[in-house]
Amino acid sequence: MVSRPVLIVCAAAVVVAAGCTVGAQIVPGSGGAGSAPSNRTAPGTLASPAAAGASVAATSGSAATNGAAGTKRVAPPAWIGSVDTVALGPESMSFRHGSDVDATISLRDASTMVRLLGDLLGTASRSTTQTGDGGVCLPASTSYIWHDAVRATALASPAPAGNEVEIRFLASTVRAASGHAVALEGPGGVRVGGDISALLASGPASDRVQLASGAETAWQVVLAPGWASADRGQEVNGAAALTSGSTVTVIGAPMPIRTTDGC
């Protein structure tokens, strides 16, 4: 098997606030239950935030300006065209080809997440929410939507949990810019349109909340926990699914249940 470069990054701007430990080694496939194993060698330790940024540039090629996002960006990495699965975990998202993990990006790193999704899927529709437009439950942010299938909401300021971006899968597959289909998976291989009746019947009651009852029940179910905090009472956060009956309609992260702020 021909190995491809592996990209692991963490937003330098939130290294301290988000609890991302500089110098800690991250192994491909370690981004929660949504990641897949890899048979390639783990990347080396990131010695500093600057080194993390340098590794991105070295992997992806020459720098270019992304006017839409207003950020400095790099050319698409060579492996992006072969990605066939995007797997969402509770605190990160992986870009995969078969069983190989090409990149695992932290949800603490909005700019890299949006950049790579754009490289893979092409141009997104974009909307902006200003401070105060939606109240406390809709903070200032910029949302990017690709083909009504993937939404990435880049927050103007990190959320209390530490994430800079929220991801939602609205379909089971999405069309890549090159034309091929890319599978969208949550932890355990759960996909939009799939049936999770077994999980609803056997999973811990603390990991789900009923949103509607009657003829058509609806649930929010945590598929893989993350963003642990000792001061959030009964709140459970992580990657979660919304359902209509037992059929998955949305997969997202972070997506907490029983929040203390009512959102």
C-alpha positions as CSV (number, residue, x, y, z in Angstrom):
1,M,0.0,0.0,0.0
2,V,1.3,3.4,-0.9
3,S,1.2,5.6,2.2
4,R,-0.2,9.1,2.0
5,P,0.6,12.0,4.3
6,V,-1.3,12.2,7.5
7,L,-2.5,15.6,8.8
8,I,-3.2,16.2,12.4
9,V,-3.7,19.8,13.6
10,C,-5.1,21.8,16.5
11,A,-6.1,25.4,16.5
12,A,-3.2,27.4,18.0
13,A,-5.4,30.2,19.1
14,V,-7.3,28.0,21.5
15,V,-4.5,25.8,22.8
16,V,-4.9,26.9,26.4
17,A,-8.6,27.7,26.5
18,A,-9.7,24.5,24.8
19,G,-7.3,22.3,26.7
20,C,-5.5,21.0,23.7
21,T,-2.1,20.0,25.0
22,V,0.8,21.1,22.9
23,G,3.3,18.4,22.6
24,A,0.8,15.6,22.9
25,Q,0.9,13.0,20.2
26,I,-2.4,12.3,18.4
27,V,-2.7,8.9,16.6
28,P,-4.8,8.7,13.4
29,G,-8.1,7.1,14.2
30,S,-8.1,8.4,17.8
31,G,-10.7,11.1,17.3
32,G,-13.5,9.2,19.0
33,A,-15.8,6.4,17.9
34,G,-16.3,8.0,14.6
35,S,-12.7,7.4,13.5
36,A,-11.3,4.4,11.7
37,P,-8.1,2.5,12.4
38,S,-5.0,3.2,10.3
39,N,-2.1,0.9,9.5
40,R,0.3,3.8,9.1
41,T,2.8,5.3,11.5
42,A,1.5,7.9,13.8
43,P,2.8,11.4,13.2
44,G,5.4,13.0,15.5
45,T,4.7,15.3,18.4
46,L,3.7,18.8,17.7
47,A,6.3,20.9,19.5
48,S,4.4,24.2,19.4
49,P,1.5,25.9,17.8
50,A,3.8,27.3,15.1
51,A,5.0,23.8,14.4
52,A,1.4,22.7,14.0
53,G,0.8,25.4,11.4
54,A,4.1,24.5,9.6
55,S,3.1,20.9,9.3
56,V,-0.1,21.9,7.6
57,A,1.7,24.0,5.0
58,A,4.3,21.3,4.5
59,T,1.7,18.6,3.9
60,S,-0.7,20.6,1.7
61,G,1.5,22.7,-0.5
62,S,1.9,26.3,-1.3
63,A,-0.1,29.0,0.5
64,A,-3.0,30.9,-1.1
65,T,-5.5,33.4,0.1
66,N,-9.1,32.3,0.8
67,G,-11.0,35.5,0.3
68,A,-14.4,34.0,1.2
69,A,-13.3,32.9,4.7
70,G,-10.9,35.8,5.1
71,T,-8.1,33.5,6.2
72,K,-4.8,32.3,4.9
73,R,-5.1,28.9,3.4
74,V,-3.0,26.3,1.7
75,A,-3.4,24.4,-1.6
76,P,-5.5,21.2,-1.3
77,P,-3.5,18.2,0.0
78,A,-2.8,15.4,-2.6
79,W,-4.9,12.9,-0.8
80,I,-8.1,14.9,-0.7
81,G,-9.4,13.6,-4.0
82,S,-9.4,10.0,-2.9
83,V,-11.4,10.5,0.4
84,D,-14.4,8.2,0.3
85,T,-15.6,8.6,3.9
86,V,-15.9,11.4,6.3
87,A,-16.4,10.1,9.9
88,L,-17.6,12.3,12.7
89,G,-16.5,11.6,16.3
90,P,-17.5,13.5,19.5
91,E,-14.5,15.9,19.4
92,S,-13.0,15.5,15.9
93,M,-13.7,14.4,12.3
94,S,-11.7,12.1,10.1
95,F,-11.1,12.0,6.4
96,R,-10.7,8.4,5.2
97,H,-9.9,6.3,2.2
98,G,-10.8,2.7,2.9
99,S,-9.4,1.8,6.2
100,D,-6.7,4.6,6.0
101,V,-7.2,7.8,7.9
102,D,-5.8,10.7,5.9
103,A,-6.5,13.4,8.4
104,T,-8.2,13.8,11.8
105,I,-9.2,17.4,12.6
106,S,-10.2,18.6,16.0
107,L,-13.5,20.5,16.4
108,R,-11.4,23.1,18.1
109,D,-10.0,24.0,14.7
110,A,-12.7,25.7,12.6
111,S,-10.4,27.1,9.9
112,T,-8.8,23.8,9.0
113,M,-12.1,21.9,9.2
114,V,-13.8,24.4,6.8
115,R,-10.8,24.5,4.5
116,L,-10.6,20.7,4.1
117,L,-14.3,20.3,3.6
118,G,-14.1,22.9,0.9
119,D,-11.2,21.2,-0.7
120,L,-13.2,17.9,-0.7
121,L,-16.7,19.1,-1.6
122,G,-16.2,22.3,-3.5
123,T,-17.9,25.7,-2.9
124,A,-20.3,25.9,0.0
125,S,-23.3,28.2,0.4
126,R,-22.5,30.6,3.2
127,S,-24.5,32.5,5.8
128,T,-23.6,34.7,8.8
129,T,-25.3,35.1,12.1
130,Q,-24.4,38.3,14.0
131,T,-24.2,38.6,17.8
132,G,-27.7,38.8,19.2
133,D,-29.5,37.7,16.1
134,G,-30.6,34.4,17.6
135,G,-30.1,34.9,21.3
136,V,-27.8,32.8,23.5
137,C,-28.6,29.6,21.7
138,L,-27.4,30.9,18.3
139,P,-24.1,32.7,18.9
140,A,-22.3,34.7,16.2
141,S,-21.1,32.4,13.6
142,T,-20.6,31.6,9.9
143,S,-22.3,28.5,8.5
144,Y,-21.1,26.6,5.4
145,I,-23.5,24.1,3.7
146,W,-22.4,21.7,1.0
147,H,-25.1,20.1,-1.2
148,D,-27.7,20.1,1.6
149,A,-25.7,17.3,3.2
150,V,-22.9,18.7,5.4
151,R,-23.1,21.8,7.5
152,A,-20.1,23.3,9.3
153,T,-20.9,26.3,11.7
154,A,-17.7,28.2,12.5
155,L,-18.2,30.1,15.8
156,A,-16.9,33.6,16.2
157,S,-15.7,32.6,19.6
158,P,-15.1,29.2,21.1
159,A,-18.1,27.6,22.8
160,P,-17.9,26.9,26.6
161,A,-17.2,23.3,25.8
162,G,-14.1,24.3,23.8
163,N,-15.2,23.7,20.2
164,E,-14.8,26.3,17.5
165,V,-17.0,24.5,15.0
166,E,-20.2,22.5,15.0
167,I,-20.7,19.8,12.4
168,R,-24.0,18.4,11.1
169,F,-24.6,15.5,8.6
170,L,-28.0,15.9,6.9
171,A,-27.6,13.0,4.5
172,S,-25.9,9.6,4.3
173,T,-23.6,10.6,1.3
174,V,-22.4,13.8,-0.3
175,R,-21.0,14.5,-3.8
176,A,-17.3,15.4,-3.8
177,A,-16.0,18.2,-6.0
178,S,-14.5,15.5,-8.3
179,G,-17.9,13.9,-8.7
180,H,-17.6,10.7,-6.6
181,A,-19.8,9.9,-3.6
182,V,-18.4,10.3,-0.1
183,A,-20.1,8.4,2.8
184,L,-21.0,10.4,5.9
185,E,-20.8,8.4,9.1
186,G,-21.1,8.9,12.8
187,P,-19.7,6.8,15.6
188,G,-20.3,3.1,15.1
189,G,-20.9,3.6,11.4
190,V,-24.3,5.2,12.1
191,R,-25.6,7.1,9.0
192,V,-28.6,9.3,8.2
193,G,-31.5,7.1,7.1
194,G,-30.3,4.2,9.3
195,D,-32.4,2.5,11.9
196,I,-31.1,2.7,15.6
197,S,-34.0,0.9,17.3
198,A,-31.6,-1.4,19.0
199,L,-29.7,1.5,20.5
200,L,-32.8,3.2,21.6
201,A,-34.0,0.0,23.3
202,S,-30.7,-1.0,25.0
203,G,-28.6,2.2,25.4
204,P,-28.4,4.1,28.7
205,A,-31.4,6.3,29.4
206,S,-29.0,9.1,30.4
207,D,-27.7,9.1,26.8
208,R,-31.1,10.0,25.2
209,V,-33.9,12.4,25.5
210,Q,-37.3,12.2,23.9
211,L,-38.2,15.3,21.8
212,A,-41.7,14.3,20.6
213,S,-44.2,11.5,21.4
214,G,-47.4,10.2,20.0
215,A,-47.8,8.8,16.5
216,E,-44.3,9.9,15.5
217,T,-41.7,9.8,18.3
218,A,-38.4,11.7,18.0
219,W,-35.2,11.3,20.0
220,Q,-31.8,12.8,20.5
221,V,-29.3,10.1,21.3
222,V,-25.7,10.5,22.2
223,L,-23.7,8.1,20.0
224,A,-20.3,8.8,21.6
225,P,-19.7,11.1,24.6
226,G,-17.1,13.9,24.7
227,W,-16.4,17.3,26.0
228,A,-16.5,16.1,29.6
229,S,-17.0,18.8,32.3
230,A,-17.5,18.3,36.0
231,D,-19.8,21.3,36.4
232,R,-22.5,20.7,33.9
233,G,-24.9,18.6,36.0
234,Q,-26.8,16.0,34.0
235,E,-25.7,17.4,30.6
236,V,-24.2,14.8,28.2
237,N,-22.3,16.0,25.2
238,G,-20.6,14.5,22.2
239,A,-21.6,13.1,18.8
240,A,-25.4,12.5,18.7
241,A,-28.2,11.6,16.4
242,L,-31.7,13.1,15.9
243,T,-34.4,10.6,14.9
244,S,-37.9,10.4,13.5
245,G,-39.1,7.3,15.2
246,S,-36.0,5.1,15.1
247,T,-34.7,6.5,11.8
248,V,-31.7,8.8,11.9
249,T,-32.4,12.2,10.4
250,V,-29.3,14.2,11.5
251,I,-25.9,13.3,13.0
252,G,-23.9,16.1,14.7
253,A,-21.2,17.1,17.1
254,P,-21.1,18.6,19.5
255,M,-24.7,18.0,20.2
256,P,-25.5,18.0,24.0
257,I,-28.6,16.8,25.7
258,R,-30.1,18.1,29.0
259,T,-28.2,21.3,28.8
260,T,-28.1,23.6,31.8
261,D,-28.7,26.7,29.6
262,G,-31.8,25.4,28.0
263,C,-30.4,25.3,24.4
